[in-house]
Amino acid sequence: MKVTIKDIAKLAGVSPGTVSKIINNYQDVGEETKRKVLKIMEETGYTAVRAQKEASYRSNVIGVIYAGKINADFNHPFFIEVMNAFRKSIGILGYDLLFFSSEQEKGKEDYYQRAMHHKVDGVFIISGEEVQPSIYELDKSSIPCIGVDIQLEGNQSAYIMTDNYKISSKVVEHFYLNGYREIGFIGGLPGSKIGQMREEGFRNTMAEFGLSVTEEWITNGDFFTDSGYLAMKQMLRSPKGRPQAVFATSDLMAFGAMKAIKEHGLKIPEDIALVGCDDVEACNYTDPPLSSVHQDKKKIGRLAAYMLHDMINNQIQPSAVMVEPELIVRESCGSHESKMN
């Protein structure tokens, strides 16, 4: 019977990723574990040469994983545009895509085993919230992985994201230069890495300009419309009164906030200025058109495709790439200077 990496791992009591690391001479495996695995390989006749030959097999297939609870259904405009750009570029480079289901029973996702089973050449990972631990097992393996909005640290992994700190910093600076001093913030769910970076950028830039943060005006959502609506309603009930301006860290949340503001009998931007994030196409068609931080979604998708292709072909060392954000100013965020004394 043919012995596989999975068989070796089971006999040694380690993960397949650990066996893969030993085969590829990674240095972060303990000597005792290494000796044990190598002994089992010798006893079963499973040689490193054979393993490397198996690893050299090319399927020209890329696995696609939507990691985590939020966005797993691929229904957020940001990820749709990133995915479309990636799909076109990776197709031109000669690859097909295999979408991995995220509906596995909790704790049994085992993305590494599924990637090995389907013999994918690499994996494209888009992050949501509450990322499954098996994603990081895959990240540590010898399979090339490229992530979007998720920090991967494996020796064969890289990631791309917009500079989330600067996203918030640019918005606060714009508010400040246009006379707004009392600013609210609708962030992501507690524990969200992206949300944490955006909130850190907001708080630190507020401090740099000498502006105080009103905690009652710091609310959270899940990057979708309903949560933005509820977060804005909560802010408007604050005993501290209402802010002059609000930054919602996704356009969908900003759309929800816009509805809540109007239901409260207030006008945008006369009573409350509003800025979103992602710069989805619908921003041009809201009333008033929504100011938003542009994330270059096509660039992110294309970078992910070319970087993963080069990693598969050992042409580059994996790295992290930060994409510069750009604030697009529309009618939802007018000047407040005329109201200042």
Summary of the structure (lengths in Angstrom):
residues: 341
radius of gyration: 23.6
end to end distance: 83.8
largest distance: 83.8
contacts: 1165
relative contact order: 0.12
helix: 44%
strand: 16%
